[in-house]
């Protein structure tokens, strides 16, 4: 299982939000590129980046910052947040991003999603942010009437290969992931599932590994010191 340290960017800075609430922001570093270098030095094999401004506004506001990280990093990065055009996808991939994550547009613009998957294949992932089993959109500010499990089945038909599944009610709360929901989703799909939201302890990571997930994103627990990334990577080696 790949462990993805998360870098959430708001106004050009590395921050964390609680349950996606833009009024509950904590700044961790002024320079996201330095944070990326730090995770790389600690053994990260892949980095997860979210443009929080983009997720909220639909415009890739931090694209230059993210492109600089992609150019500087020697490990792959995946990027999400406000990606709603083929042009911005092409821009990120040209800058060296390995995987681009489509979120809100996967619900609101199916034609765009199909185009993106047809053109960029496995380099497209879809972020499914769910609250009580239903998909949320627009930086988690709007709830839809679409069930997450139904969307996942549709994504399989479109040719999507990877999804990032976030339980919003768990995100940033340091209370552990929604293991039951993740197990249900992983069993129901052939897609690669990346868990996001609530990963807090080493026990959480071990349980996710046992569920045979493709990956897990860790954010707040790393920045607040609840988890030591170097130790987690050692645990990964020992398990293998």
VOMIZA-41301 format. One record per residue: residue in three letters; x, y, z of N, C-alpha, C, O in turn. Coordinates in steps of 0.02 Angstrom, whole numbers, padded with zeros to 5 digits, always signed. Example, Ala and Ser with C-alpha at 12.3 -4.5 7.8 and 13.67 -1.06 7.14 Angstrom:
<atoms>
Ala+00660-00284+00390+00615-00225+00390+00660-00165+00390+00712-00166+00423;Ser+00642-00112+00354+00684-00053+00357+00645+00002+00394+00670+00057+00402;
</atoms>
This chain:
<atoms>
Unk+00042-00060+00000+00000+00000+00000+00044+00062+00000+00090+00068+00040;Unk+00029+00108-00045+00067+00170-00049+00042+00220+00004-00018+00230+00010;Unk+00088+00249+00041+00070+00301+00089+00084+00369+00056+00141+00384+00038;Unk+00033+00409+00050+00038+00475+00018+00036+00530+00071-00018+00543+00099;Unk+00092+00563+00087+00086+00623+00129+00050+00677+00089+00062+00685+00030;Unk+00005+00712+00123-00036+00762+00088-00009+00832+00097+00015+00851+00151;Unk-00012+00870+00044+00004+00941+00047-00057+00979+00021-00072+00977-00039;Unk-00092+01012+00065-00150+01052+00046-00128+01125+00041-00099+01153+00088;Unk-00142+01156-00016-00117+01224-00030-00176+01273-00032-00223+01264-00071;Unk-00171+01324+00010-00220+01378+00011-00183+01444+00013-00141+01455+00057;Unk-00198+01488-00034-00162+01552-00039-00087+01542-00043-00048+01582-00015;Unk-00066+01489-00077+00005+01476-00088+00042+01445-00029+00102+01434-00032;Unk+00005+01430+00025+00036+01403+00086+00011+01332+00100-00043+01313+00079;Unk+00052+01294+00136+00034+01226+00157-00010+01232+00219+00012+01256+00271;Unk-00073+01208+00214-00120+01214+00269-00157+01148+00280-00149+01101+00240;Unk-00196+01144+00333-00245+01090+00342-00311+01122+00363-00312+01170+00402;Unk-00365+01094+00337-00431+01115+00357-00462+01060+00400-00443+01001+00393;Unk-00509+01077+00442-00546+01027+00480-00613+01015+00446-00654+01061+00438;Unk-00625+00952+00426-00686+00932+00391-00700+00976+00330-00758+00989+00313;Unk-00647+00999+00298-00655+01039+00237-00681+01109+00249-00703+01142+00202;Unk-00681+01131+00311-00707+01198+00328-00653+01250+00317-00602+01251+00351;Unk-00665+01295+00269-00616+01346+00252-00607+01398+00308-00560+01437+00307;Unk-00653+01398+00356-00647+01442+00414-00606+01410+00470-00591+01441+00521;Unk-00588+01346+00460-00548+01310+00510-00481+01290+00478-00467+01231+00467;Unk-00441+01340+00465-00378+01332+00429-00320+01338+00478-00319+01382+00521;Unk-00271+01294+00469-00209+01298+00508-00151+01298+00460-00142+01251+00421;Unk-00110+01350+00462-00052+01355+00417+00007+01317+00447+00026+01328+00505;Unk+00035+01272+00408+00092+01232+00432+00159+01255+00402+00211+01248+00434;Unk+00157+01283+00342+00219+01305+00311+00204+01356+00257+00154+01350+00222;Unk+00247+01405+00251+00237+01458+00201+00257+01434+00131+00234+01461+00081;Unk+00301+01383+00127+00328+01360+00063+00312+01286+00051+00350+01244+00075;Unk+00259+01270+00015+00241+01200+00001+00297+01160-00032+00303+01100-00021;Unk+00338+01194-00072+00393+01158-00106+00443+01130-00056+00471+01076-00067;Unk+00454+01165-00001+00498+01141+00052+00467+01081+00088+00503+01034+00108;Unk+00402+01082+00096+00367+01027+00127+00373+00964+00084+00385+00909+00109;Unk+00365+00973+00018+00372+00916-00028+00442+00885-00024+00450+00824-00023;Unk+00493+00928-00022+00562+00903-00016+00572+00864+00049+00607+00814+00050;Unk+00540+00888+00102+00546+00854+00167+00515+00784+00164+00545+00736+00188;Unk+00455+00779+00135+00424+00712+00130+00465+00666+00087+00471+00606+00102;Unk+00493+00693+00034+00536+00652-00010+00597+00626+00028+00616+00568+00021;Unk+00627+00669+00069+00686+00649+00107+00670+00596+00160+00714+00559+00181;Unk+00606+00594+00180+00586+00545+00231+00562+00479+00201+00537+00435+00236;Unk+00569+00474+00136+00555+00409+00104+00489+00403+00067+00470+00349+00046;Unk+00452+00459+00060+00389+00455+00024+00400+00432-00048+00447+00453-00082;Unk+00355+00387-00071+00360+00362-00140+00313+00401-00187+00318+00395-00248;Unk+00267+00440-00157+00217+00475-00196+00189+00530-00151+00181+00520-00091;Unk+00173+00589-00179+00145+00644-00140+00077+00663-00168+00067+00665-00228;Unk+00031+00677-00122-00037+00698-00140-00044+00773-00127-00034+00796-00071;Unk-00062+00811-00179-00069+00883-00173-00140+00905-00191-00168+00882-00240;Unk-00168+00949-00150-00234+00977-00164-00230+01053-00166-00203+01085-00121;Unk-00257+01081-00220-00264+01153-00226-00332+01171-00195-00384+01166-00227;Unk-00330+01192-00132-00393+01206-00096-00429+01266-00126-00491+01268-00128;Unk-00392+01316-00148-00424+01373-00182-00460+01348-00245-00516+01370-00259;Unk-00427+01304-00281-00457+01276-00342-00519+01235-00328-00569+01240-00364;Unk-00516+01196-00274-00574+01154-00257-00635+01196-00242-00691+01177-00258;Unk-00623+01254-00212-00680+01297-00194-00705+01340-00252-00765+01350-00260;Unk-00658+01365-00293-00677+01413-00345-00684+01382-00415-00714+01412-00459;Unk-00654+01322-00424-00655+01292-00490-00601+01317-00536-00599+01300-00595;Unk-00556+01359-00509-00500+01385-00547-00434+01363-00515-00427+01367-00454;Unk-00387+01341-00555-00324+01315-00528-00278+01372-00508-00231+01390-00543;Unk-00293+01401-00451-00260+01462-00428-00187+01450-00410-00145+01494-00421;Unk-00172+01392-00383-00103+01378-00360-00064+01336-00410-00016+01301-00391;Unk-00083+01339-00474-00053+01294-00523+00022+01305-00531+00060+01258-00543;Unk+00045+01367-00525+00117+01381-00534+00156+01351-00476+00209+01322-00486;Unk+00131+01358-00415+00164+01329-00356+00168+01253-00364+00220+01223-00351;Unk+00114+01223-00386+00111+01150-00393+00157+01127-00450+00191+01076-00443;Unk+00158+01164-00505+00202+01146-00561+00275+01148-00539+00315+01106-00560;Unk+00293+01196-00498+00362+01201-00473+00379+01141-00429+00435+01116-00432;Unk+00332+01119-00389+00344+01059-00348+00356+00999-00393+00402+00960-00382;Unk+00312+00991-00444+00319+00934-00490+00386+00935-00526+00416+00882-00536;Unk+00409+00994-00544+00473+00998-00580+00532+00983-00534+00582+00955-00556;Unk+00525+01001-00471+00580+00992-00423+00583+00922-00393+00637+00897-00376;Unk+00525+00890-00386+00523+00825-00352+00549+00770-00397+00539+00771-00458;Unk+00582+00722-00366+00606+00665-00405+00561+00604-00393+00574+00549-00418;Unk+00507+00614-00355+00457+00562-00346+00391+00586-00378+00381+00646-00386;Unk+00347+00539-00395+00284+00559-00427+00239+00598-00380+00240+00588-00319;Unk+00198+00642-00408+00147+00677-00369+00080+00672-00405+00077+00669-00467;Unk+00027+00672-00366-00040+00676-00394-00072+00740-00369-00060+00761-00312;Unk-00114+00770-00411-00141+00837-00396-00216+00838-00407-00240+00812-00457;Unk-00252+00869-00361-00323+00880-00369-00341+00950-00345-00301+00985-00314;Unk-00403+00969-00359-00428+01034-00335-00444+01082-00392-00399+01115-00418;Unk-00506+01086-00412-00527+01134-00463-00507+01118-00534-00503+01162-00576;Unk-00494+01055-00547-00471+01036-00615-00532+01020-00658-00563+00967-00652;Unk-00549+01069-00701-00611+01063-00739-00602+01078-00814-00649+01096-00848;Unk-00539+01071-00838-00528+01080-00910-00471+01035-00933-00427+01017-00894;Unk-00473+01016-00996-00420+00974-01025-00354+01013-01026-00300+00984-01022;Unk-00359+01079-01032-00300+01121-01036-00259+01119-00971-00198+01113-00973;Unk-00294+01122-00914-00258+01121-00850-00229+01052-00837-00175+01046-00807;Unk-00264+01000-00860-00237+00932-00853-00172+00927-00893-00121+00903-00868;Unk-00174+00949-00955-00115+00947-00998-00057+00988-00968+00001+00968-00971;Unk-00074+01046-00940-00024+01089-00908+00012+01052-00852+00073+01052-00848;Unk-00027+01020-00808+00003+00984-00752+00045+00925-00775+00101+00915-00750;Unk+00020+00887-00822+00057+00828-00846+00122+00850-00879+00174+00817-00872;Unk+00119+00904-00917+00180+00930-00949+00231+00953-00897+00291+00948-00908;Unk+00206+00979-00841+00250+01003-00787+00282+00945-00748+00329+00956-00710;Unk+00256+00884-00758+00286+00826-00725+00242+00792-00674+00263+00745-00640;Unk+00179+00816-00668+00131+00782-00624+00116+00713-00653+00107+00706-00713;Unk+00113+00663-00610+00102+00594-00633+00029+00575-00640+00010+00536-00683;Unk-00013+00605-00596-00085+00588-00598-00125+00650-00579-00109+00684-00530;Unk-00177+00663-00618-00221+00720-00605-00288+00695-00581-00317+00649-00609;Unk-00312+00726-00527-00374+00702-00495-00432+00749-00511-00429+00809-00497;Unk-00484+00721-00538-00545+00759-00553-00595+00747-00497-00607+00690-00478;Unk-00625+00801-00472-00672+00795-00417-00742+00814-00437-00780+00774-00465;Unk-00760+00876-00424-00828+00901-00438-00850+00889-00510-00908+00872-00522;Unk-00804+00897-00557-00822+00888-00628-00843+00816-00644-00878+00805-00693;Unk-00822+00768-00603-00842+00699-00614-00916+00689-00602-00947+00642-00628;Unk-00946+00734-00563-01018+00734-00551-01054+00780-00600-01105+00761-00630;Unk-01027+00840-00607-01063+00893-00643-01052+00894-00718-01092+00924-00755;Unk-00999+00861-00741-00983+00865-00813-00955+00797-00836-00895+00788-00843;Unk-01000+00751-00848-00980+00682-00867-00944+00681-00935-00900+00640-00947;Unk-00965+00726-00979-00933+00729-01046-00859+00747-01039-00817+00718-01073;Unk-00845+00795-00995-00775+00815-00983-00736+00757-00954-00679+00744-00975;Unk-00765+00721-00905-00730+00664-00875-00714+00611-00928-00658+00585-00929;Unk-00763+00596-00970-00751+00546-01023-00695+00568-01070-00651+00528-01088;Unk-00696+00631-01089-00643+00658-01132-00575+00651-01099-00526+00630-01130;Unk-00572+00669-01035-00509+00667-00999-00481+00596-00995-00422+00584-01006;Unk-00525+00548-00979-00503+00478-00974-00482+00451-01042-00433+00414-01047;Unk-00520+00468-01094-00502+00446-01161-00435+00473-01184-00396+00439-01217;Unk-00421+00536-01165-00360+00569-01189-00299+00552-01146-00244+00543-01171;Unk-00309+00549-01080-00252+00542-01035-00249+00475-00997-00203+00464-00958;Unk-00297+00432-01010-00297+00363-00984-00286+00358-00909-00321+00390-00870;Unk-00235+00318-00890-00224+00303-00818-00197+00363-00779-00191+00359-00718;Unk-00181+00417-00814-00157+00476-00779-00214+00517-00747-00202+00566-00713;Unk-00276+00494-00758-00334+00526-00728-00360+00483-00671-00372+00424-00679;Unk-00369+00515-00613-00402+00483-00556-00463+00525-00539-00469+00583-00560;Unk-00509+00496-00501-00568+00533-00480-00572+00534-00404-00564+00483-00371;Unk-00583+00593-00378-00591+00601-00305-00665+00598-00287-00706+00636-00312;Unk-00681+00551-00243-00749+00545-00219-00750+00566-00146-00724+00531-00103;Unk-00780+00623-00134-00785+00650-00066-00856+00638-00042-00904+00665-00071;Unk-00864+00598+00010-00932+00577+00030-00948+00598+00101-00905+00597+00146;Unk-01011+00616+00110-01037+00630+00177-01099+00586+00186-01148+00593+00150;Unk-01094+00540+00234-01150+00493+00247-01167+00452+00185-01225+00436+00172;Unk-01115+00435+00146-01124+00391+00088-01144+00427+00024-01148+00395-00028;Unk-01155+00493+00028-01174+00532-00031-01117+00578-00051-01081+00604-00008;Unk-01108+00588-00116-01053+00628-00142-01063+00702-00128-01118+00729-00137;Unk-01010+00735-00106-01010+00808-00097-00967+00839-00151-00920+00808-00175;Unk-00983+00901-00170-00946+00935-00224-00926+01005-00203-00941+01028-00148;Unk-00890+01039-00249-00871+01109-00240-00833+01121-00174-00854+01162-00133;Unk-00777+01084-00166-00737+01092-00105-00776+01072-00043-00768+01100+00011;Unk-00820+01021-00051-00860+00992+00003-00916+01038+00027-00948+01024+00077;Unk-00927+01093-00009-00977+01142+00014-01048+01123-00007-01096+01151+00019;Unk-01054+01077-00056-01121+01058-00079-01129+00982-00077-01084+00945-00096;Unk-01188+00960-00054-01204+00888-00054-01245+00872-00115-01289+00911-00135;Unk-01231+00814-00147-01270+00793-00205-01318+00738-00183-01320+00717-00125;Unk-01358+00715-00231-01404+00659-00217-01376+00594-00245-01412+00544-00251;Unk-01312+00595-00263-01279+00537-00293-01246+00494-00239-01206+00519-00200;Unk-01262+00431-00238-01229+00385-00191-01159+00370-00216-01148+00359-00276;Unk-01111+00369-00170-01041+00357-00189-01033+00291-00226-00998+00288-00277;Unk-01066+00239-00203-01057+00173-00232-01084+00172-00304-01057+00137-00347;Unk-01137+00210-00317-01165+00213-00385-01117+00251-00432-01108+00231-00490;Unk-01087+00304-00407-01039+00341-00447-00978+00298-00464-00953+00300-00520;Unk-00955+00258-00416-00897+00215-00428-00910+00166-00484-00867+00155-00527;Unk-00970+00137-00485-00987+00089-00539-00988+00123-00607-00967+00094-00657;Unk-01011+00185-00608-01012+00224-00670-00940+00240-00693-00925+00237-00752;Unk-00897+00256-00645-00828+00272-00662-00792+00212-00692-00751+00220-00738;Unk-00807+00153-00668-00778+00092-00697-00796+00087-00770-00754+00069-00812;Unk-00859+00102-00787-00881+00098-00856-00845+00149-00900-00834+00137-00959;Unk-00828+00206-00870-00793+00258-00908-00719+00241-00921-00687+00271-00964;Unk-00693+00192-00885-00623+00174-00893-00576+00204-00842-00515+00199-00848;Unk-00604+00236-00790-00563+00262-00735-00528+00204-00700-00558+00150-00693;Unk-00466+00213-00679-00429+00159-00647-00416+00171-00573-00404+00123-00535;Unk-00417+00234-00551-00399+00251-00482-00448+00301-00453-00468+00348-00486;Unk-00468+00288-00390-00510+00337-00354-00479+00354-00287-00446+00312-00255;Unk-00491+00416-00266-00473+00437-00198-00538+00444-00160-00580+00486-00178;Unk-00547+00404-00108-00611+00406-00071-00601+00440-00004-00562+00417+00038;Unk-00636+00496+00006-00630+00534+00068-00697+00534+00105-00748+00552+00076;Unk-00695+00513+00168-00753+00521+00211-00746+00588+00246-00705+00596+00291;Unk-00787+00637+00225-00779+00705+00249-00786+00711+00325-00751+00749+00357;Unk-00832+00672+00353-00844+00676+00425-00784+00651+00466-00779+00664+00526;Unk-00739+00614+00433-00679+00589+00467-00618+00634+00456-00571+00633+00495;Unk-00621+00674+00403-00562+00712+00382-00542+00764+00434-00583+00805+00455;Unk-00479+00763+00453-00452+00812+00499-00474+00805+00571-00459+00847+00613;Unk-00511+00751+00586-00538+00742+00654-00494+00698+00698-00505+00693+00758;Unk-00444+00665+00666-00398+00621+00703-00435+00567+00742-00418+00551+00799;Unk-00487+00539+00710-00528+00488+00743-00527+00422+00705-00567+00377+00720;Unk-00483+00415+00656-00480+00353+00618-00523+00356+00556-00572+00394+00554;Unk-00506+00316+00505-00546+00314+00443-00612+00278+00454-00624+00247+00506;Unk-00655+00282+00403-00717+00243+00402-00701+00175+00371-00711+00165+00311;Unk-00676+00129+00412-00652+00064+00386-00708+00024+00353-00697-00008+00302;Unk-00768+00027+00381-00824-00011+00354-00841+00012+00283-00850-00030+00238;Unk-00845+00078+00273-00861+00105+00208-00805+00089+00158-00819+00070+00101;Unk-00743+00095+00179-00687+00080+00135-00686+00007+00114-00672-00009+00056;Unk-00701-00038+00161-00703-00109+00146-00759-00123+00095-00749-00161+00047;Unk-00817-00093+00105-00873-00102+00059-00855-00080-00011-00868-00115-00060;Unk-00824-00021-00015-00806+00006-00081-00752-00034-00115-00756-00049-00174;Unk-00702-00053-00077-00646-00092-00106-00670-00160-00131-00645-00185-00181;Unk-00718-00189-00096-00744-00254-00117-00790-00247-00178-00797-00294-00217;Unk-00821-00188-00185-00871-00179-00237-00842-00157-00304-00877-00155-00355;Unk-00777-00142-00305-00747-00115-00366-00680-00148-00381-00645-00173-00337;Unk-00662-00146-00446-00596-00169-00466-00547-00111-00471-00488-00121-00486;Unk-00571-00050-00458-00529+00009-00461-00478+00009-00404-00489-00021-00352;Unk-00422+00043-00416-00374+00055-00362-00404+00108-00315-00421+00163-00337;Unk-00410+00091-00251-00442+00136-00203-00389+00166-00156-00351+00130-00124;Unk-00387+00232-00154-00343+00268-00108-00387+00297-00053-00433+00336-00066;Unk-00374+00278+00009-00413+00302+00066-00388+00370+00088-00328+00384+00088;Unk-00435+00413+00107-00417+00480+00131-00465+00500+00186-00525+00487+00182;Unk-00437+00532+00238-00480+00557+00291-00476+00516+00355-00497+00459+00356;Unk-00449+00547+00407-00451+00516+00473-00394+00470+00492-00393+00444+00547;Unk-00346+00458+00446-00290+00414+00463-00249+00448+00518-00219+00501+00508;Unk-00247+00416+00577-00221+00449+00637-00165+00411+00673-00118+00441+00699;Unk-00171+00345+00673-00123+00304+00711-00091+00251+00667-00113+00238+00611;Unk-00038+00221+00694-00005+00167+00657-00053+00108+00650-00051+00072+00600;Unk-00097+00099+00699-00147+00045+00696-00194+00057+00637-00214+00010+00603;Unk-00213+00120+00625-00255+00136+00568-00221+00114+00503-00253+00084+00459;Unk-00157+00129+00497-00120+00112+00437-00117+00037+00428-00126+00012+00372;Unk-00104+00001+00482-00101-00073+00479-00168-00102+00456-00169-00148+00415;Unk-00223-00075+00483-00289-00100+00465-00304-00086+00391-00334-00128+00357;Unk-00283-00029+00367-00294-00013+00296-00253-00059+00252-00276-00081+00199;Unk-00192-00074+00273-00150-00121+00234-00185-00188+00229-00184-00220+00176;Unk-00215-00210+00284-00249-00276+00285-00310-00277+00240-00332-00330+00218;Unk-00337-00218+00225-00395-00214+00180-00373-00215+00107-00415-00213+00061;Unk-00308-00219+00095-00279-00224+00028-00297-00164-00016-00312-00172-00075;Unk-00296-00106+00015-00308-00045-00024-00245-00028-00064-00190-00048-00047;Unk-00255+00010-00118-00198+00030-00159-00156+00082-00123-00095+00082-00128;Unk-00189+00127-00085-00151+00179-00051-00191+00213+00004-00251+00202+00011;Unk-00156+00253+00043-00188+00292+00096-00154+00360+00100-00093+00365+00100;Unk-00195+00412+00104-00170+00481+00110-00169+00501+00184-00219+00490+00219;Unk-00114+00529+00206-00109+00551+00276-00093+00625+00277-00046+00647+00245;Unk-00131+00663+00315-00121+00734+00318-00109+00760+00389-00052+00762+00412;Unk-00163+00779+00423-00159+00813+00487-00117+00775+00538-00079+00805+00576;Unk-00124+00708+00540-00088+00668+00590-00013+00674+00583+00024+00671+00632;Unk+00011+00684+00521+00083+00694+00509+00105+00763+00532+00156+00771+00564;Unk+00064+00812+00514+00083+00882+00529+00078+00898+00604+00115+00940+00629;Unk+00032+00864+00638+00025+00876+00710+00069+00830+00752+00070+00836+00813;Unk+00105+00784+00719+00152+00742+00755+00123+00678+00784+00157+00642+00821;Unk+00060+00663+00768+00030+00601+00792+00063+00540+00760+00068+00487+00790;Unk+00085+00549+00698+00118+00496+00661+00186+00519+00637+00196+00577+00619;Unk+00234+00472+00637+00301+00485+00612+00307+00450+00545+00305+00388+00542;Unk+00316+00488+00491+00316+00458+00424+00373+00409+00415+00365+00357+00383;Unk+00432+00425+00442+00490+00381+00435+00475+00313+00467+00492+00261+00439;Unk+00443+00313+00525+00425+00250+00559+00375+00211+00518+00379+00150+00513;Unk+00327+00247+00488+00277+00213+00447+00309+00179+00387+00290+00123+00368;Unk+00358+00212+00357+00393+00183+00300+00433+00122+00321+00439+00074+00282;Unk+00461+00124+00381+00496+00065+00408+00448+00007+00416+00465-00051+00401;Unk+00388+00023+00441+00336-00028+00449+00315-00059+00383+00301-00119+00378;Unk+00314-00017+00332+00296-00040+00265+00348-00090+00240+00331-00142+00211;Unk+00412-00074+00251+00466-00120+00230+00462-00186+00268+00471-00239+00238;Unk+00448-00182+00333+00445-00242+00373+00387-00287+00352+00393-00348+00353;Unk+00331-00256+00334+00273-00295+00312+00286-00330+00246+00261-00384+00233;Unk+00328-00298+00205+00345-00328+00141+00400-00380+00150+00421-00411+00101;
</atoms>
